[in-house]
Amino acid sequence: MERLRGLLQRAYQWSPGPSQTIYRRVEGPLQGHLEEEEEDREEAELPAHFCPMELKGPEPLGSTPGLANFIPWAAAGRRAAPYLVLTALLIFTGAFLLGYVAFRGSCQACGDSVLVVSEDSNYELGLDSHQGTLYWSDLQAMFLKLLGARHLEDTIRLTSHRERVAGSAGMAALSQDILAVLSRQKLDHVWTDTHYVGLQFPDPDHPNILHWVDESGRAGEQLPLEDPDAYCPYSATGNATGKLVYAHYGRPEDLQDLRARGVEPAGCLLLVRVGMTSFAQKVASAQDFGARGVLIYPDPADFSQDPHKPTLPSHLAVYEHVHLGTGDPYTPGFPSFNQTQFPPVESSGLPSIPAQPISADIAEPLLRKLKGPVAPQEWQGHLPGSPYHLGPGPSLHLEVNNHRTSTPITNIFGCIEGHAEPDHYVVIGAQRDAWGPGAAKSAVGTAILIELVQTFSAMVSNGFRPRRSLLFISWDGGDFGSVGSTEWLEGYLSMLHLKAVVYVSLDNAVLGDDKFHAKTSPLLISLIENILKQVDSPNHSGQTLYEQVVRTNPSWDAEVIKPLPMDSSAYSFTAFAGVPAVEFSFVEDDEAYPFLHTKEDTYENLHKMLRGRLPAVAQAVAQFAGQLLIRLSHDHLLPLDFGRYGDVVLGHISSLNEFSGDLKARGLTLQWVYSARGDYIRAAEKLRKEIYSSEKSDERLMRMYNVRIMRVEFYLLSQYVSPADSPFRHIFLGRGEHTLDALLDHLRLLRSDGSGAPRASSSGMAPGPGFQESHFRRQLALLTWTLQGAANALSGDVWNIDNNF
């Protein structure tokens, strides 16, 4: 009876009051929106078009239809009537409670404060249990209903037709238009942030030049550069002369292989292909191996051979910057505000050798002039003529005359404040600028960003409020190496590492329609998997994106998940600021989109490449991004898989174990790394158990857990190196001697051939003279204690730390 009394009391607490807030469909020009109105409890019904199930409160006792069946029995015996009425009431109450439990995912009246309850997690109500609750299915339905696809294609087309090079008059006009769009929405804050950055442009009076050099060293025939606007921002300026050598993609392993085949890259000009790595990495590798300059061309072999698909014209060059880093390279580590008075300094990622993009038409006669060994089969391309040779060939002279200009760039912000954790930000951004038309590069992302702002604004108008703040940002200066976003991070890093939860990038979102890739922090992998199961495939009817992936590869994460590369706009958020980030793309059957970073990246070519499916694919991206934002901004507990980094370390253990015998012979051991990894795993498991056994309605406790979860990425930034000297301090994704890749590169020197030749390096460090025990001990100590510090921070309070060294 005590249990029944408790159930009846809970039923009374959950029952609606005399009046309640409901939503009805609005006809006319506002059709599709929900309007709030007050009705008496007896007349209130929930709209069937909004909720998957209808949940009605108990009707007044006298109006219960079932009571009519009891009237003859009451007339037959007044004694039995009270018992029968009580029995009916108990049955009705029990049925109501069972119905409530069974269909608790149904939509109830929405109050001012709403809370997302995940379908696969048990969440409690917020601070005010008498206010209504929106569940995940309700918010998902509201978002999909309000998300409109009709504007996406128009915005992509109109944006790609506008001039918007960073610092141009066209960009200033577009910025004002986007600012006006955001100002009309139901946002809490709209503002801009201007930086004055050093950008590099070609000199129209002194164009870049390439010509042959005869044996006497005199300038010979000039090779025409068809497009004088095509250049490599941040290339070293000046002259470079040397014999020509073909170096495949210009990766460190390619240059190592070149040297092993008897062709020395030092002192030469390297001819390398577009693809596999960024232009900046190609030029940095060439510089490490002693090359004097780099020419970069697009080989037809790297693009689709399908005659029914558009391909890159042979006379076009590809544009891309060559700064091995992000942000303004002339103010490394600090923001480029106009008022700053810092001493002149340059990023260590700026190259000291010139680089120039050339077309396939120019590369063809260069390749024909090469002698020496025949290039390996996998190095052969599809340009006409004989098989590619490695060289060396005749000498070339390259002259680069780019000039640096101080340029104002403007980032645009719009914010919806969270109701429970307004000081925690879920950030979503898209690049706005473009060197050419930039349809795929930035017009798609800009269109999706505007559509998401409008959709979430409409949701707010219908009573929706996120738990955490949503921050929408349109970036400037993206084509020069995520300059706008990096300068913002540098300017507000002290605040953002405490408040930014996740960054979602919309750049390069639609490069095809066959496969879906996500470049991401490991913390987001589980959430990405969950959202993939919620979004319909744009090109496989009746399938979700997840089903589309596992149809071809049961190991979905091997098919979808990629590490964050430096040329991703999301990279700085994770490697520099310690904020988990993701950038996702639809790609064309694992083939490169041929027009990226060219003047042919037009709306028309993107539309042809997708065979008219651009609106459907852009809509799928918007659905994926929007549902990701809902989960991140509304789940009571942040849906970040903080245990994943234990698996990341485990994945590197086999590489480390390969050298255990060599280290043991020197009296060294890697046991510290293994112990730190074990402590991290134990701390993550302990936090999971704490969360599982805690009271989810305890707001203070949930906030404490969320803070520990959201800062895991920040814990993995090395605290023992200078941000000015090593801005990318992340031990797994960063660059420098503090990283795990650098430790592995150093270990490989234990088995070097003793020739003193530079070895391929993935850590961003210049080749060293050989294995150095003291240096290795320092690397091991920095790496180990950073990982151990992450384990300690995840453990919580200082009295909960349990190191096992």
PyMOL commands that set and color helices and strands:
alter all, ss='L'
color gray80, all
select helices_A, chain A and resi 2-14+28-30+41-43+61-63+65-76+80-102+136-146+150-160+169-183+252-260+279-288+300-302+360-368+377-379+439-461+478-480+483-491+493-499+522-532+545-552+556-560+571-575+603-609+614-634+644-657+660-665+671-693+699-710+712-715+740-751+773-795+798-800
alter helices_A, ss='H'
color red, helices_A
select strands_A, chain A and resi 19-25+34-40+189-201+209-213+219-223+238-246+269-273+293-297+355-357+395-400+403-416+421-431+468-475+500-505+510-511+515-520+561-562+581-587
alter strands_A, ss='S'
color yellow, strands_A
deselect
rebuild
show_as cartoon
